[in-house]
Amino acid sequence: MQRLTDQVAVVTGAAQGIGRGIASVLAAEGARVVICDLDADLAESTATDLRAQGLDVLAVATDVTERASVDAMAARVVADYGRIDILAANAGIYPTAALAEIDDAMWDRVMDVNVTGAVRVVQACMPAMVSRTYGRIVLTSSITGPLTGQPGFTHYGASKAAMLGFMRSAAVELATSGVTVNAVLPGNVKTPGFATMSDEHQRLMLTSIPMRRYADPEDIGWAVRFLASPEAGYITGQTLIVDGGQVLPEAPLLP
Ligand SMILES: NC(=O)c1ccc[n+]([C@@H]2O[C@H](COP(=O)([O-])OP(=O)(O)OC[C@H]3O[C@@H](n4cnc5c(N)ncnc54)[C@H](O)[C@@H]3O)[C@@H](O)[C@H]2O)c1
């Protein structure tokens, strides 16, 4: 694959976890990466860390639930760099709650961050891509929702499946514009967010992964890097599962 030299990549939710993994892989491959996150201080310190590794990164405080914030981020990137080649719409939340406990506010919050948040960043970054007839959009969905289900994740699973419905129609709509829209479906990834899940949940997940390890954020970063490459230009509206084989077993694995 060609290096991503001179390409500009926007990554949301990039201050930590999977987003940081995506940002560091794309930057190590030569891209200039914009680290967008709600947590402005953490985004700055992540950018400082990555710059210390010789990577070209910029932190821009961004709340994907606020259209003005997202639009201002995209406008700044275009003003500073003149282009957006890659968008990794990754920001997401996963507060677990039993179905009986989910009220309208919690349901709406998960949808707002995970689904509408991704739509807002796509809409904000799209014009810069369409005007240059080149763009690679990669959404972070999940195996949970599109492929699997588990107690406590009804709102989250619905949001991650909704992202794929959005992706498919967006891919068709943008098909002649040089812009592709794809999604990665991570399994269980070692991130600060995942670390907040119960020990029991983490242990159960590990026993269901044939590779017997959680993903590192960079494992997802490399999948995004492929879908974000010029060479993936004939792939659109597709999903790439990155789960260590978690969805494969026909019977429970032996401990
Ligand atoms: N960790 C996993 O096992 C796993 C598995 C499948 C999918 N995912 C998905 O990957 C993505 C990242 O997950 P993670 O585990 O790295 O999470 P994380 O909680 O460790 O990090 C998420 C980042 O997103 C930021 N964020 C939250 N709300 C935001 C908002 N409104 N605007 C901008 N930034 C915001 C947070 O500040 C944080 O830096 C999510 O979309 C999640 O659903 C995670």
PDBQT file of the ligand as one rigid body, heavy atoms in Angstrom, charges set to zero:
ROOT
HETATM    1  N1  LIG A 301     -13.775  -1.158  23.228  1.00  0.00    +0.000 N 
HETATM    2  C1  LIG A 301     -14.484  -2.082  22.606  1.00  0.00    +0.000 C 
HETATM    3  O1  LIG A 301     -14.424  -3.272  22.963  1.00  0.00    +0.000 OA
HETATM    4  C2  LIG A 301     -15.366  -1.705  21.417  1.00  0.00    +0.000 A 
HETATM    5  C3  LIG A 301     -15.909  -2.750  20.665  1.00  0.00    +0.000 A 
HETATM    6  C4  LIG A 301     -16.695  -2.448  19.553  1.00  0.00    +0.000 A 
HETATM    7  C5  LIG A 301     -16.904  -1.120  19.193  1.00  0.00    +0.000 A 
HETATM    8  N2  LIG A 301     -16.368  -0.121  19.943  1.00  0.00    +0.000 N 
HETATM    9  C6  LIG A 301     -16.618   1.252  19.514  1.00  0.00    +0.000 C 
HETATM   10  O2  LIG A 301     -15.387   1.911  19.336  1.00  0.00    +0.000 OA
HETATM   11  C7  LIG A 301     -15.524   3.302  19.607  1.00  0.00    +0.000 C 
HETATM   12  C8  LIG A 301     -14.504   3.728  20.647  1.00  0.00    +0.000 C 
HETATM   13  O3  LIG A 301     -14.645   2.907  21.788  1.00  0.00    +0.000 OA
HETATM   14  P1  LIG A 301     -13.517   2.895  22.946  1.00  0.00    +0.000 P 
HETATM   15  O4  LIG A 301     -13.632   1.587  23.625  1.00  0.00    +0.000 OA
HETATM   16  O5  LIG A 301     -12.236   3.366  22.408  1.00  0.00    +0.000 OA
HETATM   17  O6  LIG A 301     -14.156   4.015  23.929  1.00  0.00    +0.000 OA
HETATM   18  P2  LIG A 301     -13.452   4.934  25.034  1.00  0.00    +0.000 P 
HETATM   19  O7  LIG A 301     -14.546   5.290  25.977  1.00  0.00    +0.000 OA
HETATM   20  O8  LIG A 301     -12.228   4.324  25.587  1.00  0.00    +0.000 OA
HETATM   21  O9  LIG A 301     -13.043   6.237  24.182  1.00  0.00    +0.000 OA
HETATM   22  C9  LIG A 301     -14.053   6.976  23.531  1.00  0.00    +0.000 C 
HETATM   23  C10 LIG A 301     -13.576   8.382  23.268  1.00  0.00    +0.000 C 
HETATM   24  O10 LIG A 301     -14.671   9.061  22.628  1.00  0.00    +0.000 OA
HETATM   25  C11 LIG A 301     -14.800  10.348  23.239  1.00  0.00    +0.000 C 
HETATM   26  N3  LIG A 301     -16.191  10.838  23.133  1.00  0.00    +0.000 N 
HETATM   27  C12 LIG A 301     -17.264  10.416  23.843  1.00  0.00    +0.000 A 
HETATM   28  N4  LIG A 301     -18.324  11.184  23.527  1.00  0.00    +0.000 NA
HETATM   29  C13 LIG A 301     -17.922  12.080  22.588  1.00  0.00    +0.000 A 
HETATM   30  C14 LIG A 301     -18.552  13.140  21.902  1.00  0.00    +0.000 A 
HETATM   31  N5  LIG A 301     -19.843  13.467  22.140  1.00  0.00    +0.000 N 
HETATM   32  N6  LIG A 301     -17.832  13.853  21.002  1.00  0.00    +0.000 NA
HETATM   33  C15 LIG A 301     -16.525  13.569  20.786  1.00  0.00    +0.000 A 
HETATM   34  N7  LIG A 301     -15.860  12.603  21.444  1.00  0.00    +0.000 NA
HETATM   35  C16 LIG A 301     -16.554  11.862  22.330  1.00  0.00    +0.000 A 
HETATM   36  C17 LIG A 301     -14.397  10.140  24.683  1.00  0.00    +0.000 C 
HETATM   37  O11 LIG A 301     -14.026  11.381  25.301  1.00  0.00    +0.000 OA
HETATM   38  C18 LIG A 301     -13.234   9.168  24.535  1.00  0.00    +0.000 C 
HETATM   39  O12 LIG A 301     -11.992   9.835  24.372  1.00  0.00    +0.000 OA
HETATM   40  C19 LIG A 301     -16.979   3.496  20.050  1.00  0.00    +0.000 C 
HETATM   41  O13 LIG A 301     -17.748   3.894  18.928  1.00  0.00    +0.000 OA
HETATM   42  C20 LIG A 301     -17.383   2.102  20.496  1.00  0.00    +0.000 C 
HETATM   43  O14 LIG A 301     -18.765   1.896  20.380  1.00  0.00    +0.000 OA
HETATM   44  C21 LIG A 301     -15.604  -0.392  21.053  1.00  0.00    +0.000 A 
ENDROOT
TORSDOF 0
